[in-house]
């Protein structure tokens, strides 16, 4: 039998779909996606393009699939 265990917030960040803040990266800020955000809206906010944001964040494979609570690297 497997043991049922509740995960704490740190452990939840380690599982698929978790929202663990990524490590700092020189030349970038870390932006947490907010409810209602779209990649186009984030691009306008930071005066950049969707394509560039996707190149800085290879985990984004579909510009229409981003999730509130997740994090993005945005070049300064």
Backbone torsions as a table, in degrees:
resi	resn	phi	psi	omega
1	UNK	NA	139.3	177.1
2	UNK	-86.8	150.4	-178.3
3	UNK	-89.8	128.6	176.0
4	UNK	-82.8	130.5	-178.4
5	UNK	-140.6	133.2	174.3
6	UNK	-78.6	139.9	178.5
7	UNK	-91.8	141.1	172.8
8	UNK	-82.3	173.8	-175.0
9	UNK	-59.9	-38.6	179.6
10	UNK	-63.7	-45.0	179.7
11	UNK	-66.6	-34.7	179.3
12	UNK	-63.0	-31.4	178.2
13	UNK	-67.7	-17.9	-178.4
14	UNK	-87.0	-15.0	-177.7
15	UNK	-93.7	160.2	178.7
16	UNK	-54.9	133.7	-179.2
17	UNK	85.3	-1.6	177.9
18	UNK	-74.0	161.8	-175.8
19	UNK	-120.6	54.6	178.5
20	UNK	-74.4	131.3	179.9
21	UNK	-63.0	130.0	-179.1
22	UNK	-73.8	164.9	178.4
23	UNK	-67.5	153.6	175.5
24	UNK	-59.6	147.4	178.0
25	UNK	-134.3	127.9	-177.3
26	UNK	-54.9	132.5	177.0
27	UNK	86.3	1.0	-177.8
28	UNK	-127.3	152.7	167.1
29	UNK	-103.9	162.6	176.3
30	UNK	-110.3	121.2	-178.4
31	UNK	-111.0	129.5	175.7
32	UNK	-92.0	125.0	-178.7
33	UNK	-64.9	132.7	-179.0
34	UNK	-102.2	157.3	175.6
35	UNK	-58.0	133.1	-179.4
36	UNK	92.0	-9.1	178.0
37	UNK	-72.2	147.0	169.0
38	UNK	-128.8	156.0	-178.7
39	UNK	-58.0	-37.4	178.9
40	UNK	-63.7	-39.4	179.0
41	UNK	-66.2	-42.1	178.7
42	UNK	-65.1	-41.9	178.8
43	UNK	-59.2	-45.3	178.1
44	UNK	-62.7	-42.7	-178.5
45	UNK	-58.0	-37.6	-177.0
46	UNK	-104.6	13.3	176.6
47	UNK	53.1	51.6	178.9
48	UNK	-141.0	-164.8	-179.0
49	UNK	-119.6	159.4	175.6
50	UNK	-60.2	-41.5	-178.1
51	UNK	-61.0	-42.1	178.8
52	UNK	-66.7	-42.9	178.1
53	UNK	-59.2	-41.8	178.7
54	UNK	-65.2	-35.4	179.2
55	UNK	-69.3	-31.2	178.2
56	UNK	-79.7	-17.1	-175.8
57	UNK	-131.5	77.6	-174.5
58	UNK	-60.3	-15.1	177.9
59	UNK	-67.8	-18.8	177.6
60	UNK	-85.8	112.2	179.7
61	UNK	-108.9	-12.8	177.9
62	UNK	-136.7	116.8	-175.5
63	UNK	-62.5	-16.2	179.7
64	UNK	-92.4	-0.2	-179.6
65	UNK	-120.7	84.5	171.1
66	UNK	-125.4	156.7	-171.0
67	UNK	-128.1	132.8	175.9
68	UNK	-55.9	135.9	-179.7
69	UNK	98.6	-22.0	178.1
70	UNK	-77.5	168.9	-176.0
71	UNK	-118.9	149.1	176.3
72	UNK	-128.7	146.6	168.1
73	UNK	-86.8	132.6	175.6
74	UNK	-127.0	125.5	-178.1
75	UNK	-66.8	136.6	179.1
76	UNK	-68.3	NA	NA
